[in-house]
Structure formats: structure tokens, C-alpha cells
Amino acid sequence: MKKSLDNVFRFLEVLMSVLLLAMVGLMFMNVVLRFVLSTGFVWSEEITRLCFLYLVYLGTIGAYRDNRHLGVDTLIERVSPRMQRIFYVLIQVIVIWVMALLTKGRWDLAVQNLGDRWVATQIPRAFVFGIGVLTGVAIMALAVNNLWRFFVDKLEVGDLLAVQDDEADDVVPAGTID
């Protein structure tokens, strides 16, 4: 299961790289066309905006999985191990609740905007809000997985909060800076 999830996240990293390349390429091409030929592609701004939006939301999923989100663990480090466990569970429950709110809100907005399209590309605006649904569901699943690892696999809070290393399966303990 871990291997297949790693493959999914590797695919997300490749997809984010493609989105970044498309975004930079389209913007560069449009700038050159505007300066050299005094023209440009009207649709490139909309595609670039969509690439950036998807890049941010997909990056959020990956960052949450690897514990690379901005986090303040000062309080957790200073309390007893029992309170660390309580705080960790509380944090995961809050994340699930907030992501459920995000998912519901983005779903409602996507359904509401199904008939609305962007001017140049005619892409439905629902695509803008749909990525929020995917992100909310993915982060809720990751938070539930964190709770599973805590309760069933009996991992310690320090291990669960450790930042995943990019180069190997090593983890960097929480609170350390490279």
C-alpha cells in the first residue's frame, strides 16, 4: 500500500513539474510576443492561472503528507508525552473538520459554477473550485491515516511529526533545521 501511495505522490510531483513548466513557458512566450510583435495569446493568462492554482493545491497535499507545512511545534515539544498525544489527536481532528468545510464549500461552488465559463478558453469555472474538493478529500484521508498510524501502528508523536526526507526514507526530527 505504501509503495502505491508513493507512486501516486511521485506522479503528483511530476504533474506539478509539468504545470510549473507550462506556466513559466506560457508566460515567457506571452511576454516575448507582446514585446516583439505587440500581440499575445489571450488564452495563455487563463491557462497560466489554472496551472498556478493546481500547482498550489497539489503542492499542499504533498506538503501535508511530508509534514512540510508551516507548523509551530513549540508547544508540543514543551509538554508531557501524554499531552503531546492529546494535542496530536486534537490537531488531526481539527484538520479533518477544516478540510471537510473546505470540501463542502468548494463542492458547492463547483456545482454553482458549472454553467459559467472563462472567456478566452471556455473552461468551466468549476475546474477552479474542483481542485479544492480534491485537496480537501486528500488531506482528510491523510489525517485519518495519521490517526491510524498513531492508534493502530502505535507510532510516537515525534515520529509522526518528523519531516520526510526527499532523498531517502529517512526522516528529520521535528524542530531541527537543515
Phi and psi in degrees as a GROMACS rama.xvg file:
@    title "Ramachandran Plot"
@    xaxis  label "Phi"
@    yaxis  label "Psi"
@TYPE xy
-63.0595  -37.6581  LYS-2
-64.7668  -42.3969  LYS-3
-68.3016  -37.1196  SER-4
-65.8408  -38.887  LEU-5
-61.1812  -38.7861  ASP-6
-66.0872  -38.5275  ASN-7
-63.0666  -44.5479  VAL-8
-72.0324  -29.5631  PHE-9
-66.1915  -40.9703  ARG-10
-61.542  -41.5452  PHE-11
-61.5352  -39.4196  LEU-12
-64.0643  -41.5777  GLU-13
-65.1506  -43.1435  VAL-14
-61.2272  -41.2857  LEU-15
-65.2011  -36.1827  MET-16
-64.8087  -41.9169  SER-17
-64.6212  -42.2401  VAL-18
-62.93  -41.7742  LEU-19
-64.8589  -43.3721  LEU-20
-62.0575  -44.2403  LEU-21
-63.458  -42.0635  ALA-22
-63.0183  -49.6338  MET-23
-65.8917  -43.1139  VAL-24
-61.9306  -46.171  GLY-25
-64.8499  -42.2999  LEU-26
-66.4849  -42.2413  MET-27
-62.1399  -46.7703  PHE-28
-60.3248  -41.6308  MET-29
-67.446  -40.6586  ASN-30
-63.7231  -45.0134  VAL-31
-62.1579  -45.0301  VAL-32
-62.0701  -38.059  LEU-33
-68.3282  -40.1754  ARG-34
-77.8143  -38.3863  PHE-35
-84.9711  -47.5822  VAL-36
-109.254  1.31283  LEU-37
55.2428  35.8812  SER-38
-145.561  -179.269  THR-39
-174.37  172.876  GLY-40
-90.3287  121.3  PHE-41
-65.9162  -36.8881  VAL-42
-72.413  -19.5386  TRP-43
-65.4087  -31.4627  SER-44
-65.9818  -40.4173  GLU-45
-68.3943  -41.8115  GLU-46
-65.1069  -41.0758  ILE-47
-62.8658  -42.2869  THR-48
-62.1873  -42.8766  ARG-49
-66.0078  -41.5913  LEU-50
-60.4978  -44.9184  CYS-51
-63.3159  -43.5078  PHE-52
-61.6046  -46.8669  LEU-53
-66.4614  -37.5172  TYR-54
-60.1844  -44.0832  LEU-55
-66.6529  -47.8069  VAL-56
-66.9813  -41.8141  TYR-57
-68.0919  -35.8239  LEU-58
-63.4144  -33.701  GLY-59
-63.3447  -40.865  THR-60
-62.7037  -48.4041  ILE-61
-63.1735  -39.9148  GLY-62
-65.783  -38.7957  ALA-63
-66.1156  -40.8608  TYR-64
-61.9253  -40.2984  ARG-65
-92.9362  7.86662  ASP-66
58.3554  38.1654  ASN-67
-102.174  4.39631  ARG-68
-68.6436  155.417  HIS-69
-61.4086  121.574  LEU-70
-140.079  148.025  GLY-71
-114.154  105.971  VAL-72
-105.429  15.2928  ASP-73
-59.8915  -44.4669  THR-74
-65.8207  -45.5239  LEU-75
-62.746  -36.4382  ILE-76
-69.0834  -23.3163  GLU-77
-99.1651  -1.3762  ARG-78
-105.758  171.33  VAL-79
-67.3372  158.968  SER-80
-56.5686  -34.7309  PRO-81
-64.4358  -44.7214  ARG-82
-68.363  -32.3389  MET-83
-59.7516  -44.1308  GLN-84
-64.2788  -41.7955  ARG-85
-63.5716  -46.4689  ILE-86
-62.2073  -41.2093  PHE-87
-61.7817  -46.9829  TYR-88
-62.9257  -43.257  VAL-89
-60.7786  -42.6038  LEU-90
-61.9269  -44.4823  ILE-91
-65.2302  -38.4128  GLN-92
-65.453  -41.2719  VAL-93
-64.3779  -41.0443  ILE-94
-61.1032  -44.3834  VAL-95
-60.9425  -43.9359  ILE-96
-63.4733  -46.733  TRP-97
-65.4273  -40.6463  VAL-98
-68.2298  -31.6521  MET-99
-65.1781  -40.1919  ALA-100
-63.6774  -44.4188  LEU-101
-60.4879  -46.9253  LEU-102
-61.7497  -46.5036  THR-103
-63.5092  -44.8328  LYS-104
-64.5603  -43.9955  GLY-105
-68.6081  -35.7009  ARG-106
-63.0903  -46.7115  TRP-107
-59.7419  -42.9743  ASP-108
-67.0019  -37.3304  LEU-109
-64.1743  -45.8403  ALA-110
-64.1277  -41.3308  VAL-111
-63.8838  -30.5103  GLN-112
-105.462  19.4805  ASN-113
-59.6108  -37.7787  LEU-114
-85.8746  -11.2897  GLY-115
-87.3923  133.589  ASP-116
-127.202  153.847  ARG-117
-69.7868  153.414  TRP-118
-69.1406  -52.4053  VAL-119
-78.7776  -42.2318  ALA-120
-99.2863  -16.1721  THR-121
62.9248  22.738  GLN-122
-74.2999  131.597  ILE-123
-61.3189  138.135  PRO-124
-63.8693  -16.1964  ARG-125
-60.3523  -27.0963  ALA-126
-64.1095  -31.8096  PHE-127
-64.7774  -41.9183  VAL-128
-87.8882  -23.3694  PHE-129
-64.2138  -32.9108  GLY-130
-66.4257  -27.8492  ILE-131
-66.3252  -34.7383  GLY-132
-65.8282  -47.3302  VAL-133
-59.9082  -43.6774  LEU-134
-64.2894  -45.1746  THR-135
-60.8335  -45.4833  GLY-136
-65.5374  -42.1435  VAL-137
-64.9491  -43.3126  ALA-138
-70.8551  -34.9351  ILE-139
-61.153  -43.0824  MET-140
-63.3342  -40.1927  ALA-141
-66.5255  -37.6104  LEU-142
-67.2742  -40.6616  ALA-143
-63.4773  -39.6528  VAL-144
-62.5749  -38.7631  ASN-145
-61.9541  -41.9781  ASN-146
-65.3786  -39.3458  LEU-147
-60.3671  -47.7208  TRP-148
-62.5064  -32.6985  ARG-149
-73.2886  -50.5056  PHE-150
-82.3383  -41.9803  PHE-151
-90.4141  -48.3778  VAL-152
-79.6863  -10.7446  ASP-153
59.6687  39.3737  LYS-154
-78.8316  150.275  LEU-155
-79.1232  156.155  GLU-156
-59.8716  -40.4717  VAL-157
-59.6578  -38.7283  GLY-158
-69.9857  -36.4293  ASP-159
-72.2615  -29.321  LEU-160
-90.1364  -4.95116  LEU-161
-66.9806  141.529  ALA-162
-78.6215  131.666  VAL-163
-73.9529  133.402  GLN-164
-80.6267  140.757  ASP-165
-72.5979  -34.3047  ASP-166
-77.6807  -31.3165  GLU-167
-147.726  -169.311  ALA-168
-86.5376  11.1196  ASP-169
-72.1815  157.17  ASP-170
-122.138  149.713  VAL-171
-102.64  124.015  VAL-172
-57.2387  146.71  PRO-173
-61.0947  141.933  ALA-174
89.7156  -1.98269  GLY-175
-101.917  150.735  THR-176
-117.637  134.521  ILE-177
